[in-house]
């Protein structure tokens, strides 16, 4: 096989001609930019990110319904109306998708907690809002809480880091609220670290029944009971 003498052949192209010099790439680039308002590279990156978000969102609902173990890549592909090979372009497999789902839900919870705390000025209301939003997120963020509680997922390396980060961030938020309340003389808290740990322990005591028996307990009354003890104690005044 021979090529026109004026068409260069790249050394690593296995005798494929380099046609790039004959394509007006600059014109194509400008036309695309004029039509869409974006560069081709930026548009590609945006589309890829949108597809990733769609995969994470739909996969999250499937994991939440069937659990990690019973969810298959075939089910995810059917729900997305995509071929499995297309999904593998964005994620290496089911485990990586689940990790992305868990981290996405962790960010959602973090943003909601930050928003609800900033919505009020009173330390008492900050703590009340934090407790209610945190404990009522189980239904909506079930994959995140699955990662925290389900021992069958212990073999994933990222799970332990998620659990550790979850505990550390919660203690930091609680200490900040308690410190602010003590500074404003709303709370009598000699040691915010120990008090934050006590509050976290009390909340964790509700996690298991709430997680496994969501429809069987009155979460409102239980949370109010914990907050009443926290704010007023059990000693007669």
C-alpha positions as CSV (number, residue, x, y, z in Angstrom):
1,X,0.0,0.0,0.0
2,X,1.3,3.5,-0.8
3,X,0.1,7.0,0.1
4,X,0.4,10.3,-1.8
5,X,3.9,11.6,-1.2
6,X,2.6,14.8,0.4
7,X,0.7,13.0,3.2
8,X,3.1,12.4,6.1
9,X,3.0,9.1,8.0
10,X,3.5,9.2,11.8
11,X,6.3,7.0,13.1
12,X,4.0,5.3,15.6
13,X,0.9,5.1,13.5
14,X,1.5,1.7,11.9
15,X,1.5,3.1,8.4
16,X,-1.6,5.2,9.0
17,X,-1.4,8.6,7.3
18,X,-1.7,11.7,9.3
19,X,-4.8,13.4,7.8
20,X,-4.9,16.1,10.5
21,X,-3.1,18.6,8.4
22,X,-5.9,18.3,5.8
23,X,-8.7,18.9,8.3
24,X,-9.6,22.4,9.1
25,X,-9.8,21.8,12.9
26,X,-9.8,25.5,13.7
27,X,-12.9,26.0,11.6
28,X,-14.7,23.0,13.1
29,X,-13.8,24.2,16.6
30,X,-15.1,27.8,15.9
31,X,-18.3,26.5,14.4
32,X,-19.0,24.3,17.4
33,X,-18.3,27.1,19.8
34,X,-20.5,29.6,17.9
35,X,-23.4,27.1,17.9
36,X,-23.2,26.0,21.5
37,X,-21.4,28.8,23.3
38,X,-19.0,26.2,24.7
39,X,-15.7,24.7,23.6
40,X,-15.9,21.1,22.5
41,X,-13.6,20.0,25.4
42,X,-15.8,21.8,28.0
43,X,-19.0,20.4,26.5
44,X,-17.6,16.9,26.6
45,X,-16.6,17.4,30.3
46,X,-20.0,18.7,31.2
47,X,-21.8,15.9,29.4
48,X,-19.6,13.3,31.1
49,X,-20.3,14.8,34.5
50,X,-24.0,14.9,33.9
51,X,-24.0,11.2,32.9
52,X,-22.1,10.4,36.1
53,X,-24.6,12.3,38.2
54,X,-27.5,10.4,36.5
55,X,-25.8,7.0,37.1
56,X,-25.3,7.9,40.7
57,X,-28.8,9.1,41.2
58,X,-30.6,6.2,39.6
59,X,-28.2,3.6,41.1
60,X,-28.8,5.1,44.5
61,X,-32.5,4.4,44.3
62,X,-31.8,0.8,43.3
63,X,-29.2,0.2,46.0
64,X,-31.7,1.7,48.5
65,X,-34.4,-0.7,47.4
66,X,-32.5,-4.0,47.1
67,X,-29.3,-3.4,49.0
68,X,-25.8,-3.6,47.7
69,X,-25.5,-7.4,47.5
70,X,-28.7,-8.0,45.6
71,X,-28.2,-5.2,43.1
72,X,-26.6,-6.2,39.8
73,X,-25.0,-4.2,37.1
74,X,-27.7,-5.6,34.7
75,X,-30.4,-3.9,36.9
76,X,-28.5,-0.6,36.9
77,X,-28.1,-0.8,33.2
78,X,-31.8,-1.5,32.6
79,X,-32.9,1.4,34.9
80,X,-30.5,3.7,33.1
81,X,-31.5,2.4,29.6
82,X,-27.8,2.0,28.9
83,X,-25.6,-0.9,28.0
84,X,-23.3,-2.2,30.7
85,X,-20.3,-1.3,28.6
86,X,-21.4,2.3,28.6
87,X,-21.6,2.3,32.4
88,X,-18.1,0.9,32.6
89,X,-16.9,3.9,30.7
90,X,-17.8,6.0,33.8
91,X,-17.2,3.5,36.6
92,X,-15.1,0.4,37.0
93,X,-17.9,-1.6,38.5
94,X,-20.7,-1.9,41.1
95,X,-18.4,-1.2,44.0
96,X,-17.2,2.1,42.6
97,X,-20.8,3.1,41.8
98,X,-21.8,2.3,45.4
99,X,-18.9,4.4,46.7
100,X,-19.9,7.3,44.6
101,X,-23.5,7.0,45.8
102,X,-22.4,6.9,49.5
103,X,-20.2,9.9,49.1
104,X,-22.9,11.8,47.3
105,X,-25.4,11.1,50.1
106,X,-22.8,12.1,52.7
107,X,-22.4,15.5,50.9
108,X,-26.2,15.9,50.9
109,X,-26.4,15.2,54.6
110,X,-23.5,17.6,55.3
111,X,-25.1,20.4,53.3
112,X,-28.5,19.9,54.9
113,X,-27.1,19.9,58.4
114,X,-25.0,23.0,57.7
115,X,-28.1,24.7,56.2
116,X,-30.4,23.9,59.2
117,X,-27.8,25.0,61.7
118,X,-27.3,28.3,60.0
119,X,-31.0,28.9,59.7
120,X,-31.4,29.8,63.4
121,X,-29.4,31.9,65.9
122,X,-30.3,30.2,69.2
123,X,-27.9,27.4,70.3
124,X,-30.9,25.5,71.6
125,X,-32.6,25.6,68.2
126,X,-29.4,24.8,66.4
127,X,-29.0,21.6,68.5
128,X,-32.7,20.8,68.0
129,X,-32.5,21.3,64.3
130,X,-29.3,19.3,64.0
131,X,-30.8,16.3,65.9
132,X,-34.0,16.2,63.9
133,X,-32.4,16.6,60.5
134,X,-29.8,14.0,61.3
135,X,-32.2,11.4,62.6
136,X,-34.8,11.9,59.9
137,X,-32.3,11.5,57.1
138,X,-32.3,7.7,57.4
139,X,-35.1,7.1,54.9
140,X,-33.7,9.6,52.3
141,X,-30.1,8.7,52.7
142,X,-30.3,4.9,53.3
143,X,-27.2,4.0,51.3
144,X,-25.1,6.3,53.4
145,X,-26.4,4.7,56.6
146,X,-26.1,1.3,55.1
147,X,-22.4,2.0,54.7
148,X,-22.2,3.0,58.3
149,X,-24.2,0.1,59.8
150,X,-24.0,-2.9,57.5
151,X,-21.2,-5.2,58.7
152,X,-21.4,-7.1,55.3
153,X,-19.8,-4.1,53.7
154,X,-16.8,-4.0,56.0
155,X,-14.5,-5.5,53.3
156,X,-14.7,-2.3,51.3
157,X,-11.7,-0.1,52.2
158,X,-13.6,3.2,51.9
159,X,-16.3,2.1,54.4
160,X,-14.1,2.5,57.5
161,X,-13.0,5.9,56.3
162,X,-16.6,7.0,55.8
163,X,-17.5,5.8,59.3
164,X,-14.5,7.6,60.9
165,X,-15.2,10.8,59.1
166,X,-18.9,10.6,60.0
167,X,-18.1,10.4,63.7
168,X,-15.4,13.0,63.6
169,X,-17.5,15.6,61.8
170,X,-20.5,15.0,64.0
171,X,-18.4,15.5,67.2
172,X,-17.0,18.7,65.7
173,X,-20.4,20.1,64.9
174,X,-21.8,19.2,68.4
175,X,-18.8,20.7,70.2
176,X,-19.2,23.9,68.2
177,X,-22.9,24.2,69.1
178,X,-22.3,23.4,72.7
179,X,-19.4,25.8,73.0
180,X,-21.5,28.6,71.4
181,X,-24.3,27.8,73.9
182,X,-21.9,27.9,76.8
183,X,-20.3,31.1,75.6
184,X,-23.8,32.7,75.4
185,X,-24.6,31.3,78.9
186,X,-27.5,29.2,77.4
187,X,-25.9,25.9,78.2
188,X,-24.1,24.8,81.4
189,X,-21.3,22.8,79.8
190,X,-18.0,22.6,81.7
191,X,-16.5,20.3,79.0
192,X,-17.9,20.6,75.5
193,X,-15.9,17.5,74.3
194,X,-17.3,15.1,76.8
195,X,-20.8,16.6,76.5
196,X,-20.7,16.3,72.7
197,X,-19.6,12.6,73.1
198,X,-22.6,12.0,75.4
199,X,-25.0,13.6,73.0
200,X,-23.6,11.5,70.1
201,X,-23.8,8.3,72.2
202,X,-27.5,9.1,72.9
203,X,-28.2,9.6,69.3
204,X,-26.4,6.5,68.3
205,X,-28.6,4.6,70.7
206,X,-31.6,5.5,68.5
207,X,-29.9,4.7,65.2
208,X,-30.3,0.9,65.3
209,X,-34.0,0.8,66.0
210,X,-34.6,3.6,63.6
211,X,-32.5,2.1,60.9
212,X,-34.0,-1.5,61.1
213,X,-37.5,-0.6,62.2
214,X,-38.3,2.7,60.5
215,X,-42.1,2.3,60.4
216,X,-42.4,0.9,63.9
217,X,-41.2,3.8,66.1
218,X,-42.5,7.3,66.8
219,X,-39.3,9.2,66.0
220,X,-40.8,12.6,66.9
221,X,-41.6,11.6,70.5
222,X,-38.3,9.8,71.0
223,X,-36.2,12.7,69.7
224,X,-38.2,15.2,71.8
225,X,-37.7,12.9,74.8
226,X,-33.9,12.9,74.3
227,X,-33.8,16.7,73.9
228,X,-36.0,17.3,77.0
229,X,-33.5,15.3,79.1
230,X,-30.6,17.0,77.4
231,X,-32.0,20.5,78.0
232,X,-33.7,20.1,81.4
233,X,-32.1,17.0,82.9
234,X,-34.0,14.5,85.2
235,X,-33.4,16.1,88.5
236,X,-36.2,18.0,90.1
237,X,-35.5,21.8,90.2
